[in-house]
Amino acid sequence: MACGAPVVASAVGGILEVVVDGVTGRLVPFDADPVTAFPLDAGRFARDLAARLAELMANPALCEQMGAAGRKRVEQTFAWQAIAAQTVDLYRGLLKKETESSK
């Protein structure tokens, strides 16, 4: 996303916080085997992954749109300046709660 490219990723873990399905890229459903963490249905996962990649490859305008949206999201949410602002907001909120609870 930071390079302005649309993302195709597994819909798991922290990726769900980063990639906005249909906006910055495509998420592929992923049902993990609880023992191995591999896909429960590897064939279905492979087909779903291929379908999402093919969708983007067939639509350069959509790729450009998602790439631009992804780059914007990176800058607004994940750049150091954005992270610093989020940290300051968190600290201010905690200080406000502490001040209110001591009254």
C-alpha positions as CSV (number, residue, x, y, z in Angstrom):
1,M,0.0,0.0,0.0
2,A,2.8,2.4,0.8
3,C,4.0,2.0,-2.8
4,G,0.6,2.9,-4.2
5,A,-0.3,-0.6,-5.2
6,P,-3.6,-2.4,-4.5
7,V,-3.2,-5.2,-2.0
8,V,-4.6,-8.7,-2.2
9,A,-4.2,-10.4,1.2
10,S,-5.6,-13.1,3.5
11,A,-8.4,-11.8,5.8
12,V,-6.6,-12.7,9.0
13,G,-5.0,-11.0,12.1
14,G,-3.7,-7.5,11.8
15,I,-4.2,-7.4,8.0
16,L,-7.9,-6.8,8.8
17,E,-6.9,-3.4,10.4
18,V,-4.7,-2.4,7.5
19,V,-6.5,-3.4,4.3
20,V,-10.0,-2.1,3.7
21,D,-11.7,-4.6,1.4
22,G,-12.9,-3.0,-1.8
23,V,-11.2,0.3,-1.0
24,T,-7.4,-0.3,-0.7
25,G,-7.4,-3.8,-2.1
26,R,-9.1,-7.2,-1.8
27,L,-9.2,-9.5,1.2
28,V,-9.4,-13.3,0.7
29,P,-11.4,-15.3,3.2
30,F,-9.2,-17.6,5.2
31,D,-10.5,-20.3,7.4
32,A,-7.5,-21.7,9.3
33,D,-7.0,-25.2,10.5
34,P,-6.7,-24.8,14.3
35,V,-3.8,-27.3,14.5
36,T,-1.7,-26.4,11.5
37,A,-2.9,-22.8,10.7
38,F,-3.0,-23.8,7.0
39,P,-6.2,-23.2,5.1
40,L,-9.0,-25.7,5.9
41,D,-9.8,-25.8,2.2
42,A,-6.6,-25.0,0.4
43,G,-8.3,-25.4,-3.0
44,R,-11.0,-22.9,-2.2
45,F,-8.4,-20.5,-0.8
46,A,-6.3,-20.8,-3.9
47,R,-9.3,-20.2,-6.2
48,D,-10.5,-17.2,-4.1
49,L,-7.0,-15.7,-4.2
50,A,-6.7,-16.2,-8.0
51,A,-10.1,-14.7,-8.5
52,R,-9.2,-11.5,-6.6
53,L,-5.9,-11.2,-8.4
54,A,-7.5,-11.7,-11.8
55,E,-10.2,-9.1,-11.0
56,L,-7.5,-6.5,-10.3
57,M,-5.4,-7.5,-13.3
58,A,-8.4,-7.1,-15.6
59,N,-9.2,-3.6,-14.3
60,P,-6.2,-1.1,-14.4
61,A,-8.5,1.8,-13.4
62,L,-9.6,-0.1,-10.2
63,C,-5.9,-0.9,-9.5
64,E,-5.0,2.8,-9.8
65,Q,-8.0,3.8,-7.6
66,M,-7.2,1.3,-4.9
67,G,-3.5,2.0,-5.0
68,A,-4.1,5.7,-4.5
69,A,-6.6,5.0,-1.6
70,G,-4.0,2.6,0.0
71,R,-1.2,5.2,-0.2
72,K,-3.5,7.8,1.4
73,R,-4.5,5.4,4.1
74,V,-0.8,4.6,4.9
75,E,0.0,8.3,5.1
76,Q,-3.0,9.2,7.3
77,T,-2.9,6.2,9.6
78,F,0.4,4.4,9.6
79,A,3.1,7.1,8.9
80,W,5.2,8.1,11.9
81,Q,3.5,11.5,12.1
82,A,0.1,9.9,12.3
83,I,1.3,7.4,14.9
84,A,2.8,10.2,17.0
85,A,-0.5,12.1,16.8
86,Q,-2.5,9.0,17.8
87,T,-0.1,8.5,20.8
88,V,-0.5,12.1,21.9
89,D,-4.3,11.7,21.7
90,L,-4.1,8.5,23.7
91,Y,-2.0,10.1,26.4
92,R,-4.3,13.2,26.6
93,G,-7.3,10.9,26.9
94,L,-5.7,9.0,29.7
95,L,-4.7,12.2,31.5
96,K,-8.3,13.5,31.2
97,K,-9.7,10.3,32.7
98,E,-7.2,10.4,35.5
99,T,-8.0,14.1,36.2
100,E,-11.8,13.4,36.1
101,S,-11.5,10.3,38.4
102,S,-9.5,12.3,41.0
103,K,-12.2,14.9,41.4
